[in-house]
Amino acid sequence: MAKNSIAKKISEKISSTRKHRGRIDGDVMFPVALPSLELPDDYLPWLTDLKKRIQHERLRVVLASNAAMVSLYWDIGQRILEKQNSHGWGAKIIDRLATDLREIFPEMKGFSPRNLKYMRAFALAWPDRQIVQEVLAQLTWYHNLALLEKLKTPKDWLWYAHKAFEHGWSRNILAIQIDTKAHLRFGKAQNNFPATLPTPDSDMAVQIFKDPYLFDFLGTADPRRESELERGLMMHLQKFLLELGQGFAFVGQQVHLELGGKDYYLDLLFYHLKLRCYIVIELKARDFEPGDGAKLGMYMHAVDKLLCHPSDKPTLGLLLVREKNRLLVEYALGDTKRPISVA
């Protein structure tokens, strides 16, 4: 069948459908009038071709293939861009396209004018189909909308896309990570990992720690003692774990160790599921002091000897302080063989 014949049938179908379409308020139906718009000559053939593309992908979309849906949305956005760039189609054509697509595919959602504009913006931001298919299609469309709305540079967008997929962040968690500028904090804590851990382990350990850590969920009160800070973190353990990052499993608070006939208590003890090691966290509601690493190192050595399984890797230490002088931290960490991070 010739293209003109197909276009004519689609036009007749749309016209026929509009005669009987209305808006329902309660039990009363009111007719809905479409704004008149002079269509470009090649609009209906183009719509026919787009219809075939959507029908081709619809089965996979219905089967909840997220990658197929994101790729389809990118393709629609790319086709809209092509027409607007090469034929000068105006913005109003998107409203008409939304109406036509919803009439042709009434069982499919996502064809609102707003979402079609998002598709166009998505395609404009990412002209490379390969990146879309390999990275962005691994996330839901709503994840991609959060990235589109909140980020400006492709570099940051890809960083958060990789992290969201790697850690399984929900859309809300992704938005929180963007708002707190996680890309500027992950891997920024001072540490001595390259000098104290083998290369593969040190690289991974560097990436799990942040600087700074944000404890806004504690409220405006300023903890004066470590016990107050620790108590506040335990009251908000779920948010504390979220701020620590993926892979941290809570083991205990004020974990008792008997060393040399004396009692000692670790502030917080975690286990990292990916690194396969314990992490001792010491809290200091004050500025960093050069001697802070010595006591933490003793606790880490004790955990290695008393708690670690033979298959566990060496314990890591995280010292959280209110403020720190980077030069003092550098010299202090250079004098210890235990893998410690200060943030």
KEDOTI-338959 format. One record per atom (N, C-alpha, C): residue in three letters; z, x, y. Coordinates in pm, whole numbers, plus 50000, padded with zeros to 5 digits. Layout:
KEDOTI-338959
alaZXY...
//
This chain:
KEDOTI-338959
met500005008549881met500005000050000met500005008850124ala499195005750220ala499075013850340ala500355013150421lys500585023750503lys501795024350585lys501885012650681asn500745008850739asn500754997750835asn501194984850769ser500764982750643ser501144970750570ser502634970650542ile503184982250501ile504634983150475ile505404980450604ala504954986450712ala505634984650840ala505614969950882lys504474963350856lys504374949250893lys505354940750815lys505484943550683lys506414935850600lys507854937950645ile508204950350678ile509564952950725ile509834945450854ser508834945650945ser508984938751072ser509174923851051glu508374918050957glu508504903750928glu509854900450867lys510344909550778lys511634907150713lys512754907350816ile512704916950908ile513734918051011ile513704905751101ser512514901551139ser512394889951227ser512924877451159ser512584875751028ser513054864150954ser514564864150941thr515124875750917thr516584876650901thr517284873051030arg516714877151142arg517364874751271arg517424859951307lys516474852151255lys516454837951287lys517694830851233his518274836551124his519384829551058his520694837251073arg520674847751153arg521884855751163arg522744850551277gly524064851351260gly524964847051365gly526284854051355arg527164851251449arg528514856751450arg529474845351421ile530434847751331ile531354837251289ile532684839051361asp533134828951435asp534454828451496asp535184816651433gly536164819551343gly536804808551272gly535794801751184asp535564788851206asp534604781351125asp533314778551201val533164784451318val532004781351401val531104793551406met529834791551389met528864802651394met528104802051526phe528084813751592phe527364814751717phe526174824051699pro525044820751752pro523884829651739pro524104842551818val523584853451764val523674866451830val522284870851871ala522084873751996ala520774877952045ala520744893052058leu519654898952010leu519474913452024leu518824916352159pro519244927352222pro518574930952347pro517114934452322ser516264929852412ser514834932852394ser514594947552421leu513764953552338leu513474967852352leu512044970052305glu511274976452387glu509894979552350glu509914991752259leu509504989652134leu509595000252035leu508435009952046pro508665022752019pro507555032352013pro506595028351900asp505345032251911asp504335028451813asp504655033551673asp505285045151666asp505535050951533asp506945048051481tyr507665038651547tyr509035035951503tyr509085029751365leu508305019351339leu508385012451210leu507955021251093pro506865029051103pro506555038350994pro507665048650972trp508255053051083trp509355062651072trp510555056251003leu510845043651039leu511945036350976leu511685034450827thr510435031950790thr510075030450649thr510345043250570asp509965054450630asp510195067350564asp511695070250553leu512445066950658leu513895069050655leu514535060050550lys514025047950537lys514525038650435lys514365044650296lys513225050650269lys512995056850138lys513985068150113arg514255075950218arg515215086950204arg516605081550170ile517035070950239ile518355065250216ile518435059250075gln517365052250034gln517355046449899gln517435057349793his516785068449820his516805079549724his518215084949705glu519005085449813glu520345091149807glu521425080749779arg521085067849789arg522105057449785arg522885057449655leu522235059749543leu522925059349415leu524045069649410arg523755081849457arg524785092149456arg525895089049555val525535082749668val526555078849765val527465068349705val526865058249640val527645047749577val528585053549472leu528145063849404leu528975070449302leu529965080249364ala530195078649494ala531215086449565ala530915101349565ser529645104749574ser529295118749587ser529415122449734asn530535128449767asn530805131749906asn529755141349962ala529385151249882ala528405161049929ala527075154249962ala526685144649880ala525435137449905ala525515129350034met526685123150059met526825115050180met526765123750305val527485135050305val527465143750422val526055149250445ser525385152950335ser524005157950348ser523075146950400leu523275134750353leu522475123550401leu522705121250550tyr523965121550592tyr524265119450734tyr523655130550819trp523695142850769trp523065153950842trp521555151550853asp520955146950743asp519505144550742asp519125133650841ile519915122950845ile519645112150942ile519765117651084gly520825125151109gly521015130951242gly519885140251281gln519405148051184gln518315157451210gln517035149851243arg516775138951173arg515555131151197arg515615124351335ile516795119651372ile516945113851506ile516675124351612leu517225136151592leu517005147151688leu515525150551700glu514855151351587glu513435154751589glu512635144751671lys512925131951652lys512185121751726lys512525122051875gln513795124251906gln514175124452047gln513605136752117asn513515147852045asn513005160152105asn511475160152116ser510825155052012ser509365155952011ser508665143852072his509325132152068his508685119952117his509425113752236gly510525120052276gly511235115152393gly511925101752373trp512315098752249trp513015086152226trp514345086452302gly514685075252367gly515915074352443gly517115070952356ala518295070852420ala519545068252348ala519595053952294lys518915044452361lys518985030552318lys518365028352181ile517485037652140ile516845036052010ile517875036851898ile518995043751922ile520045044751820ile520685031251796asp520895023451902asp521445009951885asp520515001351800arg519215002451826arg518234994651748arg518214999451603leu518285012851585leu518265018451450leu519495013851371ala520635013451436ala521865008951370ala521724994651321thr521164986151405thr520954972151367thr520014970951247asp518914978351251asp517934977451143asp518484982951012leu519184994051017leu519714999950893leu520784991150831arg521584984750914arg522624975850858arg522014963250798glu520874959050849glu520204947450791glu519514951050659ile518944962950655ile518244967150533ile519244970950424phe520374976950462phe521394981250366phe522734975050402pro522864961950386pro524094955150429pro525334959550350glu525124964950228glu526274968950146glu526774982850180met526054990050265met526445003650300met527145003950436lys528215011650443lys528925013450570lys528475026650633gly528805027950759gly528525040650825gly527315040650916phe526675029150936phe525485028851018phe525745022451155ser526945023951206ser527235019051340ser526575028351442pro526305023551564pro525735032451667pro526605044751690arg527925042951690arg528845054051711arg528685064651603asn528595060251477asn528495069851368asn527125076651366leu526085069351403leu524755075551411leu524735086451519lys525465084151627lys525555094351732lys526325106551681tyr527345104051597tyr528055115151536tyr527115123051443met526275115851369met525315122551281met524385131651362arg523935126551475arg523055134551561arg523805146851613ala525055144951657ala525845156251707ala526135166351595phe526355161251475phe526615169751359phe525385178551329ala524225172251329ala522985179851304ala522685189651417leu523015185751539leu522795194651653leu523695206951644ala524955204751600ala525905215851589ala525545225251475trp524945219651368trp524635227551250trp523175225951210pro522265233251273pro520845232051240pro520495238051104asp521385246151046asp521115252750918asp521595243850804arg520645238050730arg520985229150619arg521815236350512gln521555249150490gln522255256550384gln523755257150409ile524145259450534ile525575259650567ile526195246050543val525485235750580val525975222050560val526215219450411gln525245223050329gln525345220150186gln526395228750117glu526515241550157glu527405250750087glu528855249850134val529065246250260val530425246450315val530875232550359leu530185226750455leu530655214450518leu530575202350427ala529635202250334ala529515190950242ala530645190850139gln531445201550133gln532595201750045gln533765193750103leu533665190250231leu534695182350298leu534195168150318thr535125159050342thr534715145350369thr534065144350507trp533375133350529trp532765131050659trp533835130550768tyr535005124950735tyr536065123650835tyr536665137350869his536705146450772his537105160250803his536105166350902asn534825164250876asn533805169950963asn533845163951103leu534225151251113leu534365145151245leu535515151651322ala536615154651251ala537745161451317ala537315175151368leu536535182351287leu536035195351330leu535105193951449leu534255183751444leu533275181551551leu533955178151683glu535015170151676glu535675165351797glu536605175751858lys537195184351773lys538265193051821lys537865207651844leu536735211851790leu536375226051797leu535045227851872lys534895239551931lys533715242352012lys532795252751951thr533345262551878thr532525273551829thr532295272551678pro531095275951631pro530805275751487pro531755284651406lys532155295851464lys533055305051394lys534375298251360asp534975291551458asp536245284451434asp536025272951338trp534925265751356trp534615254351269trp534575258851124leu533855269651094leu533745274350956leu535075279350902trp535895285550989trp537205290350945trp538055278650895tyr538125268150975tyr538925256450936tyr538305249050818ala536995248750810ala536345242250696ala536705249350566his536635262550567his536995270250447his538455268050410lys539345268450511lys540775266950484lys541095252850434ala540455242750493ala540705228950451ala540305226850306phe539175232650267phe538735231450128phe539635239550035glu539965251750077glu540795260549994glu542185254749969his542785249050074his544165244350064his544265229350039gly543155222350039gly543195207950015gly543835200150129trp543625204650255trp544235197650368trp543655183750383ser544515174050408ser544035160850446ser543485161650588arg542835150850632arg542275150950768arg543385152550871asn544535145750849asn545635146750944asn546225160950949ile546355167150830ile546885180750826ile545895190250893leu544615188150870leu543595196250934leu543715195151087ala543905183051136ala544035181051281ala545265188351335ile546365188051259ile547585195051302ile547335210051307gln546655215351204gln546375229751200gln545495233951318ile544535225451354ile543675228551469ile544485228151598asp545325217651613asp546115216151735asp547085227751755thr547595233351644thr548555244451655thr547865258051647lys546515257951655lys545715270451660lys546035279651543ala545965274051423ala546285281851304ala545375294151290his544135293251335his543205304451320his543625316651402leu544465314551503leu544965325651583leu546295331051530arg546845324451427arg548185328351377arg548155333751235phe547285328451150phe547215333251012phe546805347951010gly547535355850931gly547185369950915gly547555378651033lys548365373351127lys548685380851249lys550075386951248ala550885384151147ala552245389451145ala552225404551121gln553145411651187gln553265426051161gln553835428151022asn553305438050950asn553765440750815asn553405454950776asn553935458950662asn553605472050605asn552905470650471phe552255459250449phe551655456250319phe550605466650276pro549715471150365pro548715481050319pro549345493750263ala550545497250312ala551205509650266ala552115507350146thr552445494850115thr553435492150010thr552885483949893leu551675478849906leu551085470749799leu549685475849766pro549225474149641pro547835477949609pro546865469249688thr545655474249704thr544695468149797thr544445453149775pro544125448449654pro543855434149643pro545075425649682asp546265429949638asp547475422249669asp547825422949817ser547645434549879ser547995435850021ser547095427250108asp545805426750076asp544885418550154asp545275403850147met545635399250028met546005385250012met547345382250079ala548285391650068ala549605389650128ala549505388850280val548655397150339val548485396950485val548065383150532gln547195376550456gln546615363850499gln547565351950486ile548645353150410ile549515341450392ile550575340250501phe550795351050577phe551825350650680phe551215348750819lys551955341650905lys551495338551041lys552365345851143asp551915345351266asp552715349751378asp552105343751505pro552855335151575pro554225330751544pro554245318851449tyr555455315451400tyr555705302951330tyr556225292851430leu555715280751421leu556075270251517leu557015260151453phe558215259251506phe559215249851453phe559495238751554asp558435233251611asp558595222451709asp559305210351649phe559195208851519phe559795197051455phe561325197451462leu561905208751501leu563355209651514leu563855202851641gly562945199351731gly563345192951856gly563545203151966thr564155198752074thr564325207352192thr565595215652187ala566515212552094ala567755220152085ala567465234652048asp568205243852108asp567985258152087asp569065263451993pro568745265851862pro569765270651768pro570355284051813arg571675284751821arg572345296951864arg572725305751747arg572815300051629arg573215307751511arg572205305551400glu572125315251310glu571205314251196glu571505301951112ser572795298651098ser573175287051016ser572615274151073glu572575272951206glu572015260951270glu570505260151245leu569835271451260leu568395271951236leu568065268451092glu568845274451000glu568625272050858glu568845257450823arg569905251750878arg570195237650851arg569085228650902gly568575231751020gly567485223851076gly566225224750991leu565905236650940leu564715238250856leu564855230550726met566055230450670met566265223150545met566195208050565met566585203550684met566485189250713met565025184850725his564175194450757his562735191550772his561945200250674leu562385200650549leu561795209950452leu560305207650434gln559895195050430gln558465192250409gln557625197950523lys558085196250647lys557345201650762lys557435216850764phe558585222150720phe558745236650713phe557755242550613leu557615236150498leu556655240850398leu555225240150451leu554935229550526leu553605228150584leu553335239550681glu554335243250760glu554155254150856glu554035267550785leu554755269350675leu554625281850600leu553215283550546gly552645272550497gly551285273350445gly551205270250297gln549985269650247gln549715266050108gln550295276450013gly550905271749904gly551345280649797gly552815283549794phe553545280349902phe554985283049905phe555745272149830ala556565276149734ala557405266849658ala558865270349687phe559625260249729phe561025262549765phe561865264749640val562645275649641val563525278949528val564975275949562gly565455280449678gly566845277949710gly567255282549848gln568405277349892gln569005280750020gln570355287149993gln570675297750068gln571925305050048gln572095308549900val571065315049845val571055318849704val572055330149682his572965327949589his574075337249565his573635349349482leu574035361149529leu573835373549454leu575155381149452glu575525385949336glu576725394249325glu576295408649305leu576585416949404leu576135430849402leu577335439949428gly577605448749332gly578725458049349gly580055451249366gly580235439949300gly581485432649309gly581645424549436lys580605423849519lys580665416049642lys579635404749637asp579915394249712asp579025382749717asp578075383749837tyr576805381249809tyr575785381049914tyr574975368149898tyr574405363550010tyr573675350950007tyr572345352450082leu571265349950010leu569945349850073leu569805337250157asp569245338650277asp569055326750360asp568165316650288leu566955320750255leu565995311750190leu565185319650087leu564945313349974leu564145319849869leu563005310649830phe561795316149831phe560595308749792phe559875316349682tyr558955309349617tyr558045315849522tyr556635312049564his555755322049568his554375319149609his553505317849484leu552925306049468leu552205302749344leu550925310749328lys550295314649439lys549045322149430lys549285337049416leu550255342149491leu550585356349482leu551395359649358arg552035349449299arg552865351249179arg554025360649207cys554765357949316cys555915366249349cys556935358149428tyr558175362849427tyr559225357049512tyr559035361749655ile559495353149749ile559485356849891ile560875353949948val561545364149995val562865362650057val562655361250207ile563225350550266ile563115348350410ile564495349650473glu564595358450570glu565815360250647glu565575355050788leu566525347250840leu566415341250972leu567345348351070lys566815351551188lys567615357651293lys567395349951423ala568445343251469ala568345335551593ala568535344751713arg567875356051710arg567965366151816arg566725375051807asp566645384851894asp565525394151892asp565645403651773phe564515409451736phe564465419051625phe565285431551658glu565995436551556glu566715449151567glu566265458251454pro566165471351479pro565625480551378pro566315480151243gly567605476651239gly568305476551112gly568125463951030asp567385454051082asp567245441251011asp566535442850877gly565595452250869gly564815453550746gly565615459250630ala566705466750658ala567475473250551ala568155462950461lys568815453150522lys569505443050442lys568505434350366leu567425431050433leu566375423250366leu565815430950248gly565595444050265gly565095452350155gly566035452650037met567365452750064met568345452349956met568245439149878tyr568085428049951tyr567955415049885tyr566685414649799met565605420049852met564355420049777met564475428249649his565145439649658his565345448049539his566185440649436ala567195433349482ala568045425749391ala567265414549322val566405407849396val565575397249336val564645403149231asp564045414749262asp563185421449163asp563945424249034lys565185428749046lys565975432748929lys566585420848855leu567015410748929leu567825400048868leu567045387148840leu566025384248917leu565345371248904leu563915372048855cys563235382948882cys561805383648850cys561535383848700his560495376948660his559955377748525his559085390248518pro558965396448399pro558135408548388pro556705406848442ser556175394648439ser554805392448487ser554725390048637asp555885388348703asp555885386148847asp555535399048921lys554935397349036lys554625408849121lys555805411649214pro555825423349279pro556965427049363pro557275416549470thr558565414649491thr559045404949590thr558615408949731leu558225398949811leu557885401149952leu559035396350040gly559155402250157gly560165398150253gly559535393250382leu560095382450439leu559645377050568leu560865375950658leu560845383450767leu561925383150864leu561465375150984leu562135363851009leu561785355151121leu562795357451233val562305361851349val563175364951462val562705357151585arg563575356351685arg563225349051806arg562145356551886glu562335369251905glu561375377751973glu561355391351905lys560275399151929lys560215412451869lys559415421851957asn559835434251957asn559095445052022asn558185451151916arg556905450451936arg555955454451833arg556105469251796leu556415477551893leu556565491851864leu557795494351777leu558915487451806leu560115488851724leu559855484251581val559135473051567val558825467851433val557965477851358glu556985483651426glu556095493251361glu556875505151306tyr557795510651386tyr558585522051340tyr559555518051229ala560165506251242ala561135501851142ala560465499451007leu559285493051007leu558605490250880leu558025503050819gly557725512650902gly557175525250850gly558185533450774asp559455529550785asp560535537150721asp561015530550594thr560345519950547thr560765513150425thr559605512150326lys559935512650198lys558905511550093lys558805497350041arg559625488350093arg559555474450052arg558545466750138pro557715457950077pro556705450350154pro557335439450237ile557395441650368ile558075432450459ile557145428550573ser557235415850614ser556505410650729ser557515405550831val557205407650959val558105403251068val557305394151161ala557845382251187ala557135372551271ala558145365151358
//
